[in-house]
Amino acid sequence: MAANFIIVLLILFLVILGWWLFFRKKAENRAPFPTLWKDILSQKVRYYDRLSTIDKDRFEQAILQFFEDVEITGIEITIDDTDRLLVAASAVIPLFGFPGWRYHNLNEVLLYEGTFNRDYQTKGEERNILGMVGTGPLQRMMILSKPAVLRGFEDHKSKSNVGIHEFVHLLDKADGATDGIPEVLMERPFIIPWLKEIHEEIKEIKDQNSDINPYGASNEAEFLSVVSEYFFNQPELFEKNHPELFMMMEKVFRQDLS
């Protein structure tokens, strides 16, 4: 029995070592992060601009990893480096407190020229959607309005960021249920206090005693994504107006934004 146990441990060690060497080799083979891309991030992404030099480098490596994992495609529109970088930044920001984590439930991001409907059509009625995590035949895709993605980063006073909103939905969905409880990020004892805080805040929104986007009161899943936009886009204001929720969000995302 002891010999078998040692063999199992040895095999496990070799597997882990192999994966580590594989990913280390991939990282070493990556081209340097272009200076032009650094400039775009500094100008457009306030979250990135506030990071230390070491954390900026980690952010850049996470973006390169995202580009390796996920295609970004313009649908009947031309997209450029800025568009791709802002999509990638939207993905990296919520996961930045979890080094090495990746979106295993996403293959491609589609950028549209404007709003669309629930059938992903850009013409016709009810075209009021700015972003959506794909379902059915688009199961491993995300659809985003290109202008909305740009606005989320260009307006530094905005509490909204459609890219962050949809990537938080994707994280929420990773445990099998889009329910406002991202169990992949959250330790189990934290779930009940989190739900209690959600319901209290939703009541405040419905009573019109909150500056959180009313769309967040739709359900727990939308609440999580809406407050995540606010949390990452305007952390100082968020902490001032919602100190208890702010502390809980820091725990959920394992990030110190104060």
C-alpha positions as CSV (number, residue, x, y, z in Angstrom):
1,M,0.0,0.0,0.0
2,A,2.8,2.4,0.9
3,A,4.6,1.7,-2.4
4,N,1.4,2.3,-4.4
5,F,0.9,5.6,-2.5
6,I,4.4,6.7,-3.3
7,I,3.9,5.9,-7.0
8,V,0.7,7.9,-7.1
9,L,2.4,10.9,-5.5
10,L,5.3,10.6,-8.0
11,I,2.9,10.5,-11.0
12,L,1.0,13.5,-9.6
13,F,4.3,15.4,-9.1
14,L,5.4,14.7,-12.7
15,V,2.0,15.8,-14.1
16,I,2.2,19.1,-12.2
17,L,5.8,19.6,-13.1
18,G,4.9,19.0,-16.8
19,W,2.1,21.5,-16.8
20,W,4.3,24.1,-15.0
21,L,7.1,23.7,-17.5
22,F,4.6,23.9,-20.4
23,F,3.0,27.1,-19.3
24,R,6.4,28.6,-18.2
25,K,7.7,27.8,-21.7
26,K,4.7,29.5,-23.3
27,A,5.2,32.6,-21.2
28,E,8.9,32.7,-22.0
29,N,8.1,32.5,-25.7
30,R,5.7,35.3,-25.7
31,A,6.8,38.5,-27.5
32,P,7.4,41.5,-25.3
33,F,4.3,43.6,-24.6
34,P,4.4,46.4,-27.2
35,T,5.1,49.9,-25.9
36,L,2.2,51.2,-28.0
37,W,-0.2,48.9,-26.2
38,K,1.2,50.1,-22.8
39,D,0.4,53.7,-23.9
40,I,-3.2,52.7,-24.9
41,L,-3.8,51.0,-21.6
42,S,-2.3,54.0,-19.7
43,Q,-4.5,56.4,-21.6
44,K,-7.7,54.4,-21.6
45,V,-7.7,52.1,-18.6
46,R,-7.6,54.0,-15.3
47,Y,-7.4,50.7,-13.4
48,Y,-4.2,49.8,-15.2
49,D,-2.7,53.2,-14.9
50,R,-3.0,53.1,-11.1
51,L,-1.1,49.8,-10.7
52,S,2.5,49.5,-9.6
53,T,5.1,48.7,-12.1
54,I,5.2,45.0,-11.1
55,D,1.4,44.7,-11.2
56,K,1.3,46.5,-14.6
57,D,3.6,43.8,-15.9
58,R,1.3,41.1,-14.5
59,F,-1.7,42.8,-16.0
60,E,0.1,42.8,-19.4
61,Q,0.9,39.1,-19.2
62,A,-2.7,38.4,-18.3
63,I,-3.8,40.3,-21.4
64,L,-1.3,38.3,-23.6
65,Q,-2.7,35.1,-22.0
66,F,-6.3,36.2,-22.8
67,F,-5.3,36.8,-26.5
68,E,-3.9,33.3,-26.6
69,D,-7.1,31.8,-25.3
70,V,-9.8,34.0,-26.9
71,E,-10.5,35.3,-30.4
72,I,-11.8,38.8,-30.7
73,T,-13.8,39.3,-33.9
74,G,-15.5,42.3,-35.5
75,I,-18.9,41.5,-37.1
76,E,-19.1,43.6,-40.2
77,I,-16.9,46.2,-38.6
78,T,-13.2,46.9,-38.5
79,I,-11.5,46.5,-35.1
80,D,-8.1,47.7,-34.0
81,D,-5.6,47.2,-31.1
82,T,-7.5,49.6,-28.9
83,D,-10.7,47.6,-29.3
84,R,-8.9,44.3,-28.5
85,L,-7.0,45.7,-25.6
86,L,-10.2,47.1,-24.0
87,V,-12.0,43.8,-24.3
88,A,-9.0,42.0,-22.8
89,A,-8.8,44.6,-20.0
90,S,-12.5,44.0,-19.2
91,A,-11.7,40.4,-18.8
92,V,-8.5,40.8,-16.8
93,I,-9.8,43.3,-14.2
94,P,-12.3,41.1,-12.4
95,L,-9.8,38.2,-12.3
96,F,-6.7,40.2,-11.3
97,G,-7.0,39.1,-7.7
98,F,-6.6,35.5,-8.9
99,P,-3.3,35.2,-10.7
100,G,-3.1,32.6,-13.4
101,W,-6.9,32.1,-13.6
102,R,-8.4,32.0,-17.1
103,Y,-11.8,32.0,-18.8
104,H,-12.2,28.3,-19.7
105,N,-15.8,28.8,-20.7
106,L,-15.0,31.3,-23.5
107,N,-13.6,30.9,-27.0
108,E,-14.5,34.1,-28.8
109,V,-15.8,37.7,-28.3
110,L,-17.9,39.2,-31.1
111,L,-17.9,43.0,-31.4
112,Y,-21.0,44.5,-33.0
113,E,-21.3,48.0,-34.5
114,G,-24.1,48.9,-32.0
115,T,-27.0,47.5,-30.0
116,F,-28.7,44.2,-30.8
117,N,-31.6,42.1,-29.7
118,R,-31.8,38.7,-27.9
119,D,-31.5,36.9,-31.3
120,Y,-28.2,38.8,-31.8
121,Q,-29.7,40.8,-34.6
122,T,-28.6,44.4,-35.3
123,K,-31.7,45.3,-37.3
124,G,-35.4,45.3,-36.3
125,E,-37.1,45.9,-33.0
126,E,-36.0,45.6,-29.4
127,R,-32.4,46.3,-30.2
128,N,-31.5,47.6,-26.7
129,I,-28.8,45.1,-25.6
130,L,-25.1,46.3,-25.3
131,G,-23.6,43.0,-24.2
132,M,-24.6,39.3,-23.7
133,V,-23.0,36.0,-22.8
134,G,-23.9,33.7,-25.6
135,T,-26.2,30.7,-25.2
136,G,-27.2,27.8,-27.5
137,P,-25.1,27.8,-30.7
138,L,-23.1,30.7,-29.2
139,Q,-22.6,29.0,-25.9
140,R,-18.8,29.7,-25.6
141,M,-19.1,33.2,-27.1
142,M,-19.7,36.7,-25.8
143,I,-21.3,39.5,-27.8
144,L,-20.5,43.2,-27.1
145,S,-21.3,46.5,-28.6
146,K,-18.0,48.1,-29.7
147,P,-19.1,51.7,-28.9
148,A,-20.3,50.6,-25.5
149,V,-17.0,48.9,-24.7
150,L,-15.2,52.1,-25.6
151,R,-17.5,54.3,-23.6
152,G,-17.0,52.2,-20.5
153,F,-13.3,53.2,-20.4
154,E,-13.4,56.6,-22.0
155,D,-15.8,58.2,-19.5
156,H,-13.8,58.1,-16.2
157,K,-16.8,59.5,-14.3
158,S,-19.1,56.7,-15.4
159,K,-20.2,53.9,-13.1
160,S,-20.9,51.7,-16.1
161,N,-18.7,49.3,-18.1
162,V,-20.4,46.8,-20.3
163,G,-17.2,44.7,-20.8
164,I,-16.7,44.2,-17.0
165,H,-20.4,43.6,-16.6
166,E,-20.5,40.7,-19.1
167,F,-17.2,39.1,-17.9
168,V,-18.6,39.1,-14.3
169,H,-21.6,37.3,-15.7
170,L,-19.2,34.8,-17.2
171,L,-17.5,34.3,-13.9
172,D,-20.9,33.9,-12.2
173,K,-21.9,31.3,-14.8
174,A,-18.7,29.2,-14.3
175,D,-20.2,27.2,-11.4
176,G,-23.1,26.2,-13.6
177,A,-25.6,28.8,-12.4
178,T,-25.9,32.5,-13.2
179,D,-27.3,33.5,-9.9
180,G,-25.2,36.3,-8.4
181,I,-23.1,33.9,-6.3
182,P,-19.8,33.3,-8.1
183,E,-18.9,30.2,-6.2
184,V,-15.6,29.9,-8.1
185,L,-14.5,33.1,-6.4
186,M,-16.3,32.9,-3.1
187,E,-15.6,30.8,0.0
188,R,-18.7,29.0,1.1
189,P,-19.1,30.7,4.6
190,F,-19.2,34.0,2.8
191,I,-22.3,33.1,0.7
192,I,-25.0,33.8,3.3
193,P,-23.7,37.2,4.3
194,W,-23.3,38.0,0.6
195,L,-26.9,37.1,-0.2
196,K,-28.1,39.1,2.8
197,E,-26.2,42.2,1.6
198,I,-27.6,41.7,-2.0
199,H,-31.2,41.7,-0.8
200,E,-30.7,44.7,1.4
201,E,-29.1,46.7,-1.4
202,I,-31.8,45.6,-3.9
203,K,-34.4,46.9,-1.5
204,E,-32.6,50.2,-1.3
205,I,-32.5,50.4,-5.1
206,K,-36.3,49.7,-5.3
207,D,-37.0,52.3,-2.6
208,Q,-35.0,54.8,-4.7
209,N,-32.5,55.3,-1.9
210,S,-29.4,54.2,-3.9
211,D,-27.2,55.5,-6.6
212,I,-26.7,52.0,-8.0
213,N,-28.1,51.5,-11.5
214,P,-31.7,50.4,-11.1
215,Y,-31.1,47.5,-13.5
216,G,-29.2,45.9,-10.6
217,A,-32.5,45.3,-8.9
218,S,-33.7,43.0,-11.7
219,N,-32.2,39.9,-9.9
220,E,-29.2,38.7,-8.0
221,A,-27.1,38.0,-11.1
222,E,-27.7,41.5,-12.6
223,F,-27.0,43.0,-9.2
224,L,-23.5,41.4,-9.1
225,S,-22.6,42.6,-12.5
226,V,-23.9,46.1,-12.1
227,V,-22.2,46.7,-8.8
228,S,-19.0,45.2,-10.2
229,E,-19.0,47.8,-12.9
230,Y,-19.4,50.6,-10.3
231,F,-16.8,49.0,-8.0
232,F,-14.1,48.8,-10.6
233,N,-14.9,52.1,-12.5
234,Q,-15.5,54.3,-9.5
235,P,-13.9,52.7,-6.4
236,E,-13.6,55.9,-4.3
237,L,-17.2,56.8,-4.9
238,F,-18.4,53.3,-4.3
239,E,-16.5,53.1,-1.0
240,K,-17.9,56.4,0.1
241,N,-21.6,55.6,-0.7
242,H,-21.6,51.8,0.0
243,P,-18.8,51.1,2.6
244,E,-20.1,47.7,3.7
245,L,-20.8,46.5,0.2
246,F,-17.4,47.8,-0.9
247,M,-15.6,45.7,1.8
248,M,-17.5,42.6,0.7
249,M,-16.7,43.2,-3.0
250,E,-13.0,43.5,-2.1
251,K,-13.3,40.1,-0.5
252,V,-15.2,38.6,-3.4
253,F,-12.6,39.8,-6.0
254,R,-9.6,39.6,-3.6
255,Q,-8.6,43.1,-4.5
256,D,-7.7,46.2,-2.4
257,L,-9.1,49.2,-4.2
258,S,-9.3,51.6,-1.2
